[in-house]
Amino acid sequence: MERLIEATKDSRNKVRDRCLVLLMFRHGLRVSEACRVKLDQVDTESRVLHVARLKAGLSTTQPLRGDELRAIGAWLKERARIKPTDKTPFVPVR
């Protein structure tokens, strides 16, 4: 996992990619689930992620760890600079 996270450092969108990979790994998100995450599912104040499972999986609320909160905070700060109009946290960066 460390090598995968390390690989995001060479990415054009390293802050977003690191956050996305970390959340996918820690919370066992499928690509389709990660693509469907909405901003209101990420609760940094309560330190939880509301995970909506697909394929008849059980949707859950999972705790966010410190490094995840830092990655989310860094990405949301970068995301705010982009000013996207949709509610998906992991918007494409041009």
C-alpha positions as a printed NumPy array, in Angstrom:
array([[  0.   ,   0.   ,   0.   ],
       [  2.856,   2.369,   0.834],
       [  4.253,   1.945,  -2.679],
       [  0.871,   2.749,  -4.201],
       [  0.557,   5.9  ,  -2.073],
       [  4.148,   6.801,  -2.979],
       [  3.277,   6.48 ,  -6.679],
       [  0.697,   9.276,  -6.329],
       [  3.551,  11.748,  -5.662],
       [  4.417,  11.685,  -9.365],
       [  0.801,  12.214, -10.366],
       [ -0.388,  15.452, -11.913],
       [ -3.144,  15.571,  -9.254],
       [ -1.171,  14.144,  -6.345],
       [ -3.267,  15.625,  -3.504],
       [ -6.513,  14.273,  -4.941],
       [ -5.028,  10.938,  -5.958],
       [ -3.404,  10.327,  -2.56 ],
       [ -6.682,  11.042,  -0.782],
       [ -8.674,   8.842,  -3.156],
       [ -6.272,   5.871,  -2.98 ],
       [ -6.042,   6.096,   0.805],
       [ -9.814,   6.149,   1.257],
       [-10.358,   3.34 ,  -1.248],
       [ -7.836,   1.14 ,   0.538],
       [ -8.856,   1.883,   4.119],
       [-12.585,   1.596,   3.521],
       [-12.549,  -1.138,   0.886],
       [-14.25 ,   1.007,  -1.728],
       [-14.814,  -0.323,  -5.202],
       [-14.017,   2.115,  -8.004],
       [-17.736,   2.551,  -8.666],
       [-18.367,   3.273,  -4.958],
       [-15.513,   5.792,  -4.795],
       [-16.84 ,   7.543,  -7.912],
       [-20.268,   7.878,  -6.29 ],
       [-19.092,   9.374,  -2.979],
       [-20.737,  12.747,  -2.335],
       [-19.388,  15.558,  -0.178],
       [-22.112,  15.068,   2.432],
       [-20.865,  11.504,   3.016],
       [-17.527,  12.84 ,   4.267],
       [-18.041,  14.226,   7.781],
       [-14.72 ,  15.626,   8.966],
       [-16.28 ,  17.172,  12.061],
       [-17.574,  13.817,  13.335],
       [-14.587,  12.048,  11.75 ],
       [-16.667,   9.516,   9.815],
       [-17.241,   8.411,   6.238],
       [-20.711,   7.248,   5.252],
       [-20.081,   4.412,   2.812],
       [-22.861,   3.569,   0.364],
       [-22.176,   0.043,  -0.834],
       [-23.194,  -1.321,  -4.208],
       [-23.88 ,  -4.909,  -5.296],
       [-26.222,  -5.576,  -2.352],
       [-23.497,  -4.677,   0.154],
       [-24.236,  -3.279,   3.607],
       [-23.893,   0.504,   3.747],
       [-22.02 ,   1.637,   6.858],
       [-20.532,   4.575,   8.705],
       [-16.791,   4.143,   9.243],
       [-14.347,   6.174,  11.327],
       [-11.748,   8.354,   9.617],
       [ -8.176,   8.23 ,  10.952],
       [ -5.888,  11.215,  11.387],
       [ -3.942,  10.707,   8.155],
       [ -7.194,  10.336,   6.235],
       [ -8.54 ,  13.564,   7.75 ],
       [ -5.329,  15.385,   6.793],
       [ -5.512,  14.013,   3.231],
       [ -9.186,  14.975,   2.964],
       [ -8.49 ,  18.451,   4.346],
       [ -5.639,  19.022,   1.896],
       [ -7.767,  17.85 ,  -1.018],
       [-10.841,  19.865,  -0.018],
       [ -8.664,  22.97 ,   0.199],
       [ -7.34 ,  22.295,  -3.307],
       [-10.849,  21.427,  -4.521],
       [-12.205,  24.76 ,  -3.22 ],
       [ -9.608,  26.562,  -5.321],
       [-10.953,  24.782,  -8.44 ],
       [-14.564,  25.789,  -7.62 ],
       [-16.366,  22.761,  -9.104],
       [-20.138,  22.802,  -9.459],
       [-20.859,  19.152,  -8.665],
       [-21.104,  17.437,  -5.268],
       [-18.536,  14.751,  -5.996],
       [-15.371,  15.256,  -3.935],
       [-13.022,  13.691,  -6.467],
       [-13.591,  15.985,  -9.425],
       [-11.224,  15.904, -12.383],
       [ -8.506,  18.531, -12.207],
       [ -7.386,  20.154, -15.415]])
